[in-house]
Amino acid sequence: MDSKVPPIPKHAEVEADPGALSRFNSAVIEEFRANGGVVGGPFEDSAVMLLSMTGAKSGQQRMTPLEYFAVDDRVVFVGTRGGAETNPAWVHNVRANPKVHVEIGTQSYDAVARELSGDERDAVFARVKELCPRILTYPVPARQIPVFELQRA
């Protein structure tokens, strides 16, 4: 697939240029929509979804493309942020407003994002790392990486 999606910006790049992540996400969303949910570039071999949520402070709709994983017939997504010490912004929004809208492939539906905890979180995150070995190359942050499951509304 000939992709226009650039490499995933590193945390330091986003810190230096806050617009870098927005431009990257826009390129991913554009390619997702143009290709029935298929994205190339750094996501060539990945499953990508578009997650729409309500901003915790603004109350405005926000959309972010996220890699997702099928774990035991569940749709799971994680807040790695490339191993950064802080969670991605979308985590705060989803925690505050777990009712979300998701686009996977050509399907679109309302869902609730349920954050996993304890042994369930640990088991699912171990499986995600098996499915996506790239996560093992990220720095290991002091924070616990959040793991969410989508449940159709």
C-alpha positions as semicolon CSV with decimal commas, in nm:
position;residue;x (nm);y (nm);z (nm)
1;M;0,000;0,000;0,000
2;D;0,133;0,343;-0,096
3;S;0,083;0,537;0,226
4;K;0,106;0,909;0,298
5;V;0,120;0,846;0,673
6;P;0,457;0,963;0,813
7;P;0,649;0,783;1,087
8;I;0,493;0,803;1,434
9;P;0,630;1,118;1,599
10;K;0,846;1,051;1,904
11;H;0,749;1,205;2,238
12;A;1,041;1,453;2,217
13;E;0,927;1,563;1,869
14;V;0,575;1,631;1,997
15;E;0,715;1,823;2,296
16;A;0,921;2,039;2,056
17;D;0,634;2,082;1,807
18;P;0,289;2,027;1,964
19;G;0,129;2,033;1,618
20;A;0,327;1,724;1,508
21;L;0,082;1,480;1,668
22;S;-0,220;1,663;1,528
23;R;-0,074;1,654;1,175
24;F;0,013;1,286;1,214
25;N;-0,337;1,199;1,339
26;S;-0,496;1,394;1,053
27;A;-0,292;1,196;0,799
28;V;-0,397;0,867;0,963
29;I;-0,767;0,966;0,972
30;E;-0,758;1,078;0,608
31;E;-0,599;0,751;0,493
32;F;-0,836;0,545;0,713
33;R;-1,140;0,712;0,556
34;A;-1,002;0,689;0,201
35;N;-0,927;0,317;0,229
36;G;-1,220;0,166;0,421
37;G;-1,034;0,158;0,751
38;V;-0,696;0,043;0,620
39;V;-0,389;0,249;0,708
40;G;-0,036;0,201;0,582
41;G;0,296;0,353;0,683
42;P;0,377;0,271;1,045
43;F;0,040;0,092;1,073
44;E;0,091;-0,132;0,766
45;D;0,047;-0,450;0,971
46;S;-0,180;-0,305;1,241
47;A;-0,551;-0,277;1,307
48;V;-0,649;0,090;1,344
49;M;-0,973;0,237;1,474
50;L;-1,100;0,591;1,502
51;L;-1,217;0,668;1,855
52;S;-1,445;0,967;1,911
53;M;-1,488;1,088;2,266
54;T;-1,600;1,391;2,462
55;G;-1,326;1,619;2,593
56;A;-1,311;1,611;2,973
57;K;-1,264;1,988;3,006
58;S;-1,402;2,127;2,681
59;G;-1,702;1,900;2,637
60;Q;-1,618;1,903;2,264
61;Q;-1,597;1,595;2,045
62;R;-1,242;1,469;1,994
63;M;-1,124;1,200;1,755
64;T;-0,804;1,003;1,771
65;P;-0,680;0,711;1,563
66;L;-0,564;0,423;1,781
67;E;-0,420;0,082;1,723
68;Y;-0,647;-0,188;1,864
69;F;-0,610;-0,556;1,936
70;A;-0,847;-0,852;1,931
71;V;-0,798;-1,035;2,261
72;D;-1,039;-1,319;2,342
73;D;-1,314;-1,176;2,116
74;R;-1,272;-0,833;2,274
75;V;-1,159;-0,505;2,119
76;V;-0,875;-0,376;2,337
77;F;-0,670;-0,057;2,318
78;V;-0,385;0,072;2,533
79;G;-0,235;0,407;2,632
80;T;0,135;0,342;2,572
81;R;0,219;0,684;2,429
82;G;0,541;0,527;2,310
83;G;0,654;0,466;2,668
84;A;0,623;0,833;2,775
85;E;0,592;0,908;3,146
86;T;0,245;1,063;3,101
87;N;-0,073;0,915;2,958
88;P;-0,197;1,022;2,617
89;A;-0,459;1,300;2,642
90;W;-0,733;1,067;2,522
91;V;-0,699;0,856;2,841
92;H;-0,818;1,147;3,059
93;N;-1,111;1,207;2,823
94;V;-1,218;0,841;2,813
95;R;-1,192;0,807;3,190
96;A;-1,411;1,115;3,237
97;N;-1,659;1,019;2,960
98;P;-1,644;0,647;2,878
99;K;-1,928;0,667;2,624
100;V;-1,747;0,672;2,291
101;H;-1,806;0,622;1,920
102;V;-1,579;0,391;1,727
103;E;-1,505;0,329;1,360
104;I;-1,342;-0,002;1,271
105;G;-1,304;-0,075;0,902
106;T;-1,632;0,036;0,749
107;Q;-1,832;-0,025;1,069
108;S;-1,929;0,254;1,303
109;Y;-2,097;0,212;1,643
110;D;-2,144;0,354;1,992
111;A;-1,957;0,184;2,273
112;V;-1,846;0,217;2,632
113;A;-1,474;0,210;2,710
114;R;-1,413;0,004;3,023
115;E;-1,073;0,037;3,186
116;L;-0,929;-0,295;3,297
117;S;-0,754;-0,335;3,629
118;G;-0,570;-0,587;3,844
119;D;-0,508;-0,937;3,714
120;E;-0,746;-0,886;3,420
121;R;-0,548;-0,581;3,302
122;D;-0,215;-0,757;3,348
123;A;-0,325;-1,067;3,154
124;V;-0,472;-0,865;2,867
125;F;-0,170;-0,633;2,847
126;A;0,063;-0,936;2,835
127;R;-0,139;-1,065;2,538
128;V;-0,124;-0,721;2,367
129;K;0,256;-0,723;2,400
130;E;0,262;-1,066;2,231
131;L;0,045;-0,932;1,948
132;C;0,249;-0,611;1,916
133;P;0,616;-0,675;2,000
134;R;0,692;-0,311;1,907
135;I;0,561;-0,218;2,255
136;L;0,855;-0,409;2,405
137;T;1,093;-0,159;2,237
138;Y;0,935;0,139;2,418
139;P;1,088;0,280;2,737
140;V;0,909;0,138;3,043
141;P;0,743;0,430;3,219
142;A;0,694;0,456;3,596
143;R;0,317;0,485;3,534
144;Q;0,100;0,182;3,469
145;I;-0,005;0,176;3,104
146;P;-0,386;0,191;3,091
147;V;-0,572;-0,087;2,910
148;F;-0,932;-0,045;2,788
149;E;-1,193;-0,273;2,639
150;L;-1,470;-0,154;2,408
151;Q;-1,818;-0,278;2,488
152;R;-2,091;-0,211;2,231
153;A;-2,355;0,023;2,370
